[in-house]
Every structure is written in structure tokens, then in C-alpha cells.
Amino acid sequence: MPLALPGRRHITMLNTDGARHPMENSLAVISMLLGLTAIVLGLIVRAHMFGAFVGLIGFPVALYSQMVSVTSGERWLNIIGMIASFVGLALSLAHGGFTP
């Protein structure tokens, strides 16, 4: 039986099969955070270059995370991150793209 540290919680929403998936969970959360960051930076006109780079990085991270995901909860976060990265990249490109 593994040691259970008091006060330490695991993300149970993403581990619906009963097993722990630390790498897959981390990738899913990172892809969602990159996507949301890309949208926020894409909405700010002066930050279009940073939004374009974050969206360009977030999209393939979300695609890879979708490929290695195990549970449906991880797949939900991956799709949210993928769409958000794409929209953030599109907004950033509309505001000037990769040029400063």
C-alpha cells in the first residue's frame, strides 16, 4: 500500500480509471493553461507577438497530449487547450503576428 501523506490531494477528476497518470495529467493541464494564456494575450493588441508564440507552442503540446491521454477528463482539457491555442494564435496573427 503506498504511503498517503496527510493534506496531499490528487487530481481525481482526471484519474477516473483508478490509476495515477502524472505525466498525462500534467500535459493536459499545461495544454489548457497555454491555450488560455494564448487567448488572453491574443486579445491584447500590444502583446500579439507573445500570444502568437504561446499559441504556436500550445497547439502541438495539446496535440501530443491528446495522443498520449488515457482518460476522458484529460481529453476534455486537451481539446479545450487545443481550441484555445488555435483561437489565441489566430487573434494574435490578426493583430500583427510574429512581428514586433
DANORNOR-V651672 format. One record per helix or strand of 2 or more residues. SS is the DSSP state (h for helix, s for strand). FROM is the first residue (numbers start at 1). TO is the last residue. If there is no record, write none. Layout:
SS/FROM/TO
SS/FROM/TO
This chain:
h/22/43
h/45/68
h/72/94
